[in-house]
């Protein structure tokens, strides 16, 4: 029983060690002359304007 448990633990450890790297394909160092492409930031939406400046839309106070 103990030998089976040790074998299972070694198998699980080996599977975890081989699956630890998320890189697909061979590992390599990038070229030093490679150009880094950074996308421009997304445009911010315009601020919402308040139509009725006279009336403040507030939530009513809770009933007592």
C-alpha positions in Angstrom: 0.0 0.0 0.0 2.8 2.4 0.9 4.7 1.6 -2.3 1.6 2.4 -4.4 1.1 5.7 -2.5 4.7 6.7 -3.1 4.4 5.8 -6.8 1.3 7.9 -7.2 2.9 10.9 -5.4 6.0 10.6 -7.7 3.7 10.5 -10.7 1.7 13.5 -9.6 4.9 15.4 -8.9 6.4 14.6 -12.3 3.1 15.6 -14.0 3.1 18.9 -12.2 6.7 19.6 -12.9 6.3 19.0 -16.7 3.1 21.0 -16.9 4.4 24.0 -14.9 5.6 26.0 -17.9 2.9 27.8 -19.8 5.1 28.5 -22.8 4.1 26.4 -25.8 6.8 25.2 -28.0 10.6 25.6 -27.5 11.9 28.2 -25.1 13.9 31.0 -26.6 15.3 34.4 -25.9 13.7 37.3 -27.9 15.9 39.2 -30.4 17.6 42.3 -29.0 16.4 44.2 -32.1 12.7 43.2 -31.6 10.3 46.0 -31.5 7.8 46.2 -28.6 4.3 47.1 -29.7 2.3 48.9 -27.1 -1.4 49.6 -28.0 -2.7 53.1 -27.4 -4.9 53.6 -24.4 -8.6 53.4 -25.0 -10.4 56.7 -25.3 -12.3 57.9 -22.3 -16.0 58.4 -22.7 -17.2 62.0 -22.3 -18.4 63.1 -18.9 -22.2 62.8 -18.5 -23.8 66.3 -18.3 -26.6 67.0 -15.9 -29.7 68.2 -17.7 -31.6 69.7 -14.8 -29.3 71.8 -12.8 -32.2 73.2 -10.7 -33.4 69.8 -9.5 -30.9 67.6 -7.8 -31.9 63.9 -8.2 -31.4 62.6 -4.7 -32.7 59.5 -3.2 -35.5 60.1 -0.7 -34.6 59.6 3.0 -35.6 56.2 4.4 -38.9 56.0 6.2 -38.8 56.3 9.9 
